[in-house]
Amino acid sequence: PFKLTLKYPDEKDYTENYFSYIKDYFETFENSLTTETVDEYLDLESWVRWLLAHDILGSDDFAGSNIFTYKYDITHDTKLCMGPLWDFDTIETTENQWSGIHNFQGLYFYQLLQNEQFMELYNEIYNRESEEIFNKIIQLHENFKNSDLKTALKASISKDIERWPYRYMEDVDEAIENSQMWFVNRKAWMDGAIAKTDVTYSKQTGISENSIGQQSENTENIYS
């Protein structure tokens, strides 16, 4: 669905065998996305964690040059991994709904969200680690409230306002409180949404029926 830009190895080191391997590998794993063989080609945990990060952060930016994948070599001993995370200017924007990538059919997550293995791992990692993750996020906000960085940021904004005649929507202290509360509410919403998720798998269709893979402007209709 996407054109790929190869960053490594260097162009001078490309060989016909290298290109053929990449082409064949992508074609094969794309055909496996909703099947039980997907984990033969993808490092599912890295893909789950990438999506979970965007869901927890409430990101609405999900495509283009902020997506990176890697594979250690051109052998069958390694799998395609997702990461690292990139581009966070739209976090805290998908309130009471999944991150924007759930709506986008042009990337592999749309198919993975219909895959039983992927969904089970998604739920497993969230249920096991979400408490610690959200606690760390809240603690980061608490630490920032009394940090030298916050003091410096407030001084910088004051100088910026003096130079450019516009008013910030929030001061720093208000922004910290609003962000902290956003993540408190985010955990409550995600806990409820995941608890109500149906990940039953249809052996006939090969498609997992689950609400995490769905998106709507009115999320209450999905999770009620």
C-alpha positions as CSV (number, residue, x, y, z in Angstrom):
1,P,0.0,0.0,0.0
2,F,3.0,2.3,0.5
3,K,6.0,3.0,-1.5
4,L,9.1,2.2,0.5
5,T,12.3,4.1,0.9
6,L,15.3,2.0,1.6
7,K,17.7,3.6,4.1
8,Y,20.2,0.8,4.6
9,P,22.3,-0.6,3.1
10,D,23.7,2.2,0.9
11,E,22.5,2.4,-2.7
12,K,26.0,1.3,-3.9
13,D,25.6,-1.9,-2.0
14,Y,22.3,-2.9,-3.5
15,T,22.2,-6.1,-5.4
16,E,19.5,-7.7,-7.5
17,N,19.2,-10.5,-5.0
18,Y,18.7,-7.9,-2.2
19,F,15.8,-6.2,-4.1
20,S,14.2,-9.5,-5.0
21,Y,14.3,-10.7,-1.4
22,I,12.6,-7.5,-0.1
23,K,10.0,-7.6,-2.8
24,D,9.2,-11.3,-2.2
25,Y,9.2,-10.9,1.6
26,F,6.7,-8.0,1.5
27,E,4.4,-9.7,-0.9
28,T,4.4,-12.8,1.3
29,F,3.8,-11.2,4.6
30,E,1.1,-8.9,3.1
31,N,-0.8,-12.1,2.1
32,S,-0.4,-13.4,5.7
33,L,-1.7,-10.4,7.6
34,T,-5.1,-12.0,8.5
35,T,-3.8,-15.6,8.7
36,E,-2.2,-17.8,11.4
37,T,1.2,-17.6,9.6
38,V,1.7,-13.8,10.1
39,D,4.1,-14.4,13.0
40,E,6.4,-16.2,10.7
41,Y,7.2,-12.9,9.0
42,L,6.4,-10.1,11.5
43,D,7.8,-9.6,14.9
44,L,4.3,-9.2,16.3
45,E,5.3,-7.8,19.7
46,S,7.1,-4.8,18.1
47,W,4.1,-4.1,16.0
48,V,1.7,-4.4,19.0
49,R,3.8,-2.1,21.1
50,W,4.0,0.5,18.3
51,L,0.2,0.6,18.0
52,L,-0.3,0.6,21.8
53,A,2.0,3.6,22.1
54,H,-0.1,5.5,19.6
55,D,-3.4,4.4,21.3
56,I,-2.2,5.4,24.8
57,L,-0.9,8.7,23.5
58,G,-4.0,9.4,21.5
59,S,-2.2,10.2,18.4
60,D,-3.9,11.1,15.1
61,D,-0.8,11.1,12.9
62,F,-0.2,7.7,11.5
63,A,1.3,7.6,8.0
64,G,4.1,8.8,5.8
65,S,7.7,9.3,6.7
66,N,7.2,8.8,10.4
67,I,6.9,5.0,9.9
68,F,10.0,2.9,10.1
69,T,10.4,-0.8,9.8
70,Y,13.6,-2.9,10.0
71,K,14.9,-6.4,9.4
72,Y,18.4,-7.5,10.5
73,D,19.3,-9.5,7.4
74,I,17.9,-11.2,4.3
75,T,17.6,-14.6,5.9
76,H,14.6,-16.5,7.3
77,D,16.2,-16.2,10.8
78,T,14.9,-12.7,11.3
79,K,11.5,-11.0,11.1
80,L,10.3,-7.6,10.1
81,C,10.1,-5.3,13.1
82,M,8.2,-2.1,13.7
83,G,9.8,1.0,15.1
84,P,11.0,3.4,16.3
85,L,8.2,5.7,17.3
86,W,8.3,9.1,15.6
87,D,6.3,12.4,15.4
88,F,4.2,13.3,18.4
89,D,2.7,16.6,17.5
90,T,-0.9,15.2,17.4
91,I,-0.9,13.3,20.7
92,E,-3.8,13.8,23.2
93,T,-6.2,14.5,20.2
94,T,-8.2,11.3,19.9
95,E,-10.3,11.6,23.0
96,N,-12.5,8.6,23.8
97,Q,-11.6,6.8,20.6
98,W,-8.7,4.8,19.2
99,S,-5.7,6.5,17.5
100,G,-6.2,7.6,14.0
101,I,-4.4,4.6,12.5
102,H,-7.4,2.4,13.2
103,N,-9.3,4.3,10.5
104,F,-6.6,4.0,7.8
105,Q,-6.9,1.1,5.5
106,G,-3.6,1.9,3.6
107,L,-1.4,0.5,6.3
108,Y,-1.0,-3.0,7.7
109,F,-2.6,-2.4,11.0
110,Y,-6.0,-2.4,9.5
111,Q,-5.5,-6.0,8.6
112,L,-3.6,-6.9,11.8
113,L,-6.5,-5.7,13.9
114,Q,-8.5,-8.5,12.3
115,N,-5.9,-11.1,13.2
116,E,-6.5,-13.3,16.3
117,Q,-2.8,-13.6,17.2
118,F,-2.3,-9.8,17.0
119,M,-5.4,-9.0,19.0
120,E,-4.6,-11.5,21.8
121,L,-1.1,-10.1,22.1
122,Y,-2.4,-6.5,22.1
123,N,-4.8,-7.3,25.0
124,E,-2.2,-9.3,26.9
125,I,0.4,-6.6,26.8
126,Y,-2.0,-3.8,27.7
127,N,-3.5,-5.7,30.6
128,R,-0.1,-6.7,31.9
129,E,1.7,-3.3,31.5
130,S,-0.8,-0.5,31.3
131,E,-0.9,0.2,35.0
132,E,2.8,0.8,35.2
133,I,2.9,2.8,31.9
134,F,0.2,5.2,33.0
135,N,1.7,5.6,36.4
136,K,5.0,6.5,34.9
137,I,3.3,9.1,32.6
138,I,1.5,10.7,35.6
139,Q,4.7,10.7,37.6
140,L,6.5,12.5,34.7
141,H,3.9,15.2,34.9
142,E,4.4,15.5,38.7
143,N,8.2,15.7,38.3
144,F,7.9,18.3,35.6
145,K,5.8,20.6,37.8
146,N,8.8,21.3,40.1
147,S,11.5,21.1,37.5
148,D,14.0,23.6,36.2
149,L,12.8,22.8,32.7
150,K,9.3,24.1,33.6
151,T,10.7,27.3,35.0
152,A,12.8,27.8,31.9
153,L,9.9,27.0,29.6
154,K,7.7,29.6,31.3
155,A,10.4,32.2,30.9
156,S,10.9,31.3,27.3
157,I,7.1,31.6,26.6
158,S,7.0,35.0,28.2
159,K,9.8,36.2,26.0
160,D,8.1,34.7,23.0
161,I,4.9,36.5,23.7
162,E,6.8,39.8,24.0
163,R,8.2,39.3,20.6
164,W,5.1,37.9,18.8
165,P,1.8,39.5,19.6
166,Y,-0.5,36.5,20.2
167,R,-1.8,34.8,23.3
168,Y,-1.1,31.3,24.3
169,M,-4.3,29.3,24.9
170,E,-2.9,27.8,28.2
171,D,-0.1,28.8,30.5
172,V,2.4,26.1,31.4
173,D,0.9,25.1,34.7
174,E,-2.6,24.8,33.1
175,A,-1.2,22.8,30.2
176,I,0.5,20.3,32.6
177,E,-2.7,19.8,34.6
178,N,-4.8,19.4,31.4
179,S,-2.3,16.9,30.0
180,Q,-2.1,14.9,33.3
181,M,-5.9,14.7,33.5
182,W,-6.1,13.7,29.8
183,F,-4.0,10.6,30.6
184,V,-6.0,9.8,33.7
185,N,-9.2,9.8,31.5
186,R,-7.3,8.0,28.8
187,K,-6.6,5.0,31.0
188,A,-10.2,4.8,32.2
189,W,-11.4,4.8,28.6
190,M,-9.0,2.3,27.3
191,D,-9.6,0.0,30.3
192,G,-13.3,0.0,29.6
193,A,-12.9,-0.3,25.8
194,I,-10.5,-3.3,26.0
195,A,-12.5,-5.0,28.7
196,K,-15.5,-5.0,26.3
197,T,-13.5,-6.2,23.3
198,D,-14.7,-9.4,21.6
199,V,-11.7,-11.2,20.1
200,T,-13.4,-14.4,19.1
201,Y,-11.9,-15.8,15.9
202,S,-13.8,-17.1,13.0
203,K,-12.0,-20.1,11.6
204,Q,-14.3,-20.0,8.5
205,T,-13.5,-16.5,7.5
206,G,-10.0,-16.2,9.1
207,I,-11.1,-12.8,10.5
208,S,-11.2,-11.8,14.2
209,E,-14.3,-9.9,15.2
210,N,-13.2,-7.2,17.6
211,S,-14.2,-3.7,18.5
212,I,-10.6,-2.5,18.7
213,G,-10.4,-2.7,14.9
214,Q,-13.5,-0.5,14.5
215,Q,-13.7,3.2,14.7
216,S,-16.6,5.6,14.8
217,E,-17.3,9.3,15.5
218,N,-19.7,8.0,18.2
219,T,-17.7,5.4,20.1
220,E,-20.5,4.9,22.6
221,N,-22.3,2.9,19.9
222,I,-19.4,0.5,19.6
223,Y,-18.7,-0.1,23.3
224,S,-22.2,0.1,24.8
